[in-house]
């Protein structure tokens, strides 16, 4: 591997690590921020709606922006917005103003939504260049970042370290890493020439969804991203409110979830080489169902806490493997990756606030039944991720292919 490609890989590893450590730093302090704001579960859902607004803006704009300017500038702006968002959340925590926290989450969500889609497109391109799995490792770096952020967050929560100072330090630490990563990403990736007939251009991003196989892959990504996002936003509070843990223990359970996701993603290349995409995605979904069911229905808090390991392992590979499957096509692979990643990040960032409203009515354990149903459905949709080279060449991929035997 030449030095330019190694530098490009390292840049992508950092571009995934930064959102992970930033996100988990916020997550581990959600019980403290909830107490500072004096917010109920439903009111926290409204605060998280700031994340949803920003995320939707970033997600929906990322694909067109990448096609116009490339992955590098979109990644740069996205990381800058994330860092600014962390600093704004810190100000909101220091002043106990919920609107400021929500605004910070909007900046953070907008940056994360746009940057993550851009780096997934970049990662898919590098994966094709090097000819072996990379996206599982990249998403593993996101999970590794969440573990690092969670470990620090647990320690600071246990010592009552000021939330505002904690989040400010995270923002400052990530600045130099983000600058280096952006400079190491080459310019021009993902740029698509404008169509000769400008009247057809606005429909181009939607054209990829005419492929039934891509729709099914998008549903898998949506289910797995919802499961991951639900844990990222609500797991500490779920353990505190639903199973009687204290704040530090709830953060420790989240760290166990993040660690299991990290292990699953870094070991994903081995399992993919040995068993193939379909078996890996199906097994992941089954593990996720087991973990979620135990967290929701188990009456023993210790069992529920241990079950998050299954939840984490189960949601670790579905997203990156499905992104790889989406890019496995000679027809507009960057557009396909952008479309599927958009579906995933919509679920990842918009789904959890909606779960908060359900949690206000039925409790957070009851709200997680929705996630359980989606992950269970992903197990049946797993054959959609079969490599394109293994699909019948005589006709287009259709929905009835999903019932075919796994690879």
N, C-alpha and C positions, 0 to 999 in steps of 0.2 A: 504494500500500500504506500503510495507516494505521500510526501509531507503535506501537500495541499489537502488531500483527502483526509488525512489524520487530523489536521487542524479544523477542517469542516465538521468532522465527527465530534471533536471535542467541543466546538462551538454549540452544536446541537445538544450535547449532554448538558452543558451549562444552561442553555435556553429552556430545557425541561426541568432542571434542578431548581432554578430560581422561582418559578411559579409554585413548585411543591413546597419549598421552605417558607415562602410567603403565605401560602394558603393555610398551612398547618399552624403557623404562628398565630394567625387570626382565629383558627378553629379552637385551639387549646385555650384561648382566653375568652371564648364565647360565654361560659358561665359567669366569669367576672364582669364582662361587658354588659351582660344581661342584668346583673345586679347593680352595676353603676348607673345604668339607664332606668332601672326599676321597671323593666318591660315584662309583660306576660308572654306566653308562647306565641299567641296571635300577633302581639305587637312586635316580637322579634321577627315574625314572618314578614311584617311590613318593612322593618329595617332591612331584611335580606332582599326585599323587593328592589332596593337600590342596586344590588348585585345583578338582579334579573334584567333591569332596564339597561344597565351598562353592558351586560353580557350579550343581550340580543342585538344591541347596536354594533358591538365589536364582531360578533359572529356573522351577522348578515352582511356586514360591509367587507369582511376579510377576503372572501372569494373574489369579488370584483376588484378589490384593491390589489390583490396579488396578481391577477390577470393583467392589470394596468401597469403596476410598478415593480412587481416581483416580490419574493419572500423577504429580502433583506430590509427594505424600509418599513414594511408592515411589522416585522419582528421588532425593529428598533422602536417604533412608536408604541407598540403594544407593551414592551418591557418598561418603557418610560412611564406610561400611564399606570402600570401596576405599582411601580415604586412610588409615584405620586399618590396613588390610592392608599397605600399603607401609611404614608405620612399623614394623610387626611383623616384616616380612621383613628390614628393616634391623637390627633387634635380633638376629634369628637369624644374619645374616651377621657381625655384630660378635662374637657369642659362639660362632660355629661350631657351632650346635646345629641339626641338620636338622629336628627336630620343631617348633621355633619357626618356621623358614622355611615348613614345611608349614602351620602354623597361620595364618601371615600370608597365604599363598596361599589358604587357605580363606576368610578374611575378604574378601580381594580378589575371589575368584571369586564369592562370594555377593553382594557389592555390584555387581560388574559384570553378573552374570547378571540381577539384578532391575532395575537401572537401565537397562540396554540395551534390555530388552523394553519398559519404560515409555516411553523416549524414542522408540523405533520406533513405538509406538502414537501418541504425541503428534505425531511427524513425519508419519505417514500422515494424521492429521486436518488438519494444516496444509497438506499437499500438496493435499488435496481442497478446502480453502478457497480457496487461491490458484490452483488450476486448472492447475498446471504441475509438472514433476518437481522434487522437493526431496530425496527420500531418497538419491539418488546423491550429491548435494552434502554431505548430512549425513554419510554414510559416508566421503566424501572428507575431511571434517574429522577423522574418526577416523584415517584413513591419514596425513593431514598431521601429526597428533599423533605417530604412530609415527615419521615421518621426523624430526621435531624431537627426539624422545626418543632416536632412534638416532644422530643426529649428535652430540648431547651425550655419549651413552654411548660412542661410538667414541673421541671425544677423551679422555674420562676413563679409558677402558680403556688407551689408548696411554700415558697418563702415570701409570698405576698408582694412580689416585685411589681412596681407600677406598670400597668398595662401600656400606658402611653409611651413610656421610655422604652419598653420592650419592643414595641412595633416600630418606633423611630430608629432604633439600632438595627433592626432587620432591614429597613429601607436603606440605611446608609451602607451596610455591608454588601448588599446586592448591586450597588451602583457600579463598582469597577468590574465585576464579573459580567454584567450586562453589556458594558461598553466593549470589552474584549470580544465577547461572543458575536456581537453585531459586526465588528470589523472582520472577523474570520469567516463570515458567511459571504459567499460570492454573490455578485450582483447578477440579476437577469433571470434567476430561476422562477419558473411559473408564469412568465410574461407570455401572453397569447396575442398574436396580431389581431387587430380589429377586423371585423367582418367587412367584406366589400360592401354589402348592403347594410347600412347602419340600422335600418328598421328591424332587422332580425336580431341584432345584438342583444337587446334586453332579454330575449327568450333563451339565449344560449346556456346560462347557468341552470335552467330548469330542464333542458333537453336530456341531460344524463339520467334523469329519473324515469325516462321511458323504458329503461332496462329493468325488467322485473327482478333480476338477480340483485341489482344494486339496491332496490327498494328493500329487499329482505335483509341484505347486509346492513342497511341503515337501521332497520328495526332491531337487529342484534346490538348494534352500537348504542342505540337509544336505551335499550334495556340495561346494558352493562354500565353505561355512563350514569344512568339514574341511580343504580345501586351504589356506585362509587360516590356520586355527589351527595346522596342521602347520608352516607356515613361521614363524609367530610364536613357537612354542615350540622348534622344533628346527633352524631354518635355520642359525644360527651354528654350532651343534655339528655339523650335517650337513656344513658346509664344512670345519670343523676336522678332524673324525674321518674323514669320507668322501672328502675331496679334498685334505687336507694343508695347508689354510690355517692361518695363525696366528690368535690370538684377535681381534686388531684387524681383520685382513682379513675374518674371518668376520662380524664386526659390520658391516663396510663392505658386504659382499654383502647382508646383511639390509637395510641402508639403501637399496640399489638396488631391492630387492623392494618396500619400503614406498613409495619414490618412484614406482615404476611403478604401484602401486595408486592412489596419490594422483592421478597424471595421468589414469589411466583413469576414476576416479570423478568428477573435476571436469569431464572432457570428456563424461561420460555423457549429459548432457542433450541435447547436440548430436546425438549418434548415435541416441539414442532418437527424437528428433523427425524425423530423416532416414530411419531404417531400421526403427524399431519394435522392440518388446520381443523378439519371437521371434528376429529376426536378430541382435540384440545379445547375447542370452544364448547362442545357438548359437556365434557367433564367439568369445565369451569362453571358452566351454568348449574350443573347438579350440585357442585360444592357450594355455590352461592345460595341455592334453595335451602340446603341443609342448615347453613349458617344463619340465614335470615329467619327460618322457621323456629330455630332454637332461641334466637334473641327475642322474637315476638311472643312465643308461647311458653317458654320455659319459666317455671316459677322460682327456680333456684338462681340467685344472682351470680354465683360463681360459674355455673354452667353457661349462663347467658354471656358472661364476660369472656369465657373461653371460646364460645361459638363464633366470636368475631374473627377468629383465625380462619374458619371456613368461609365466612363472608368475604374476607380479604383475598384469600386464594381464589375464590370463585369469581371475583370481579377483576382479577389481575390481568388476564390475557384476552378477554373478549374484545375490548376496545382496540388495542394495538393490532391484534391478528386480523380483525375485520377491516381496519384501515389498510393493512397490507393487501387484503383480498380486493378492496375497492380499487387500489392502484394497479392491480394485476390485469391490465388491459392495454392494448395498443391504441385504443380510442380515447383521447383526452384523459389520461390518467390523473393529471393534476386537478382537473375539474371534478373527476369522480371522487378523489380524496377530499377535496374541499366540501363537496356535497355531503358525504358521509360524516366527515368530521363536524360539519355544522349541525347535523342531526344529533350527534353525540354531545356536543357542548351545549346545545339547547337543553337537553335532558339533564346534563351535569350541573348546570348553573340555574336553570329556571325551575326544574322539578322540585328541588328541596324547599324553596319558599312555599310552593303549593302544598307540600307535605306539612308545613307548619300550620297552615289553616286547617287541614284535616286533623292534625294533632291537637288543635284547640278544641275540636269537637269530640274526638274519639281517643285522645291520648297518642303519644308518639309511637307506642308499640302498635296500636291499631292502624295508624297511618302507614306503617311499613308493610302492611299486607299488600298495598298497591305495588310496591317494589317487588315483593315476593312473586306476584303474578307475572310481572314483566320478565323477570329473570327465568321463571319456569318456562315461559313461551320461547325464550332464546334457545333453550335446549332443543326444541323441535325445529327451529329455524337453522340450526348449525350447518346442515349440508350446503347452504348458500355460499359459504366461504371457500368451497372447493376451488383449487387453482383453475384458472381459466383454461389452461392447456389440457385439463382433464375433462372438460365439458364436451358434450357432443358437438361436432362441427357442422352437422347437417342442418341445424335449425337454431334460432335464437334461444337463449336461456329463458325459460318460462317458469311460472310459479310451481308447476307440477314437478320440476326438477328437484324441488326441495325435499321431496319424499324419497329421492334416490338413496342408494346405499352409500354410507360414508366411505371416504377414501381409505 
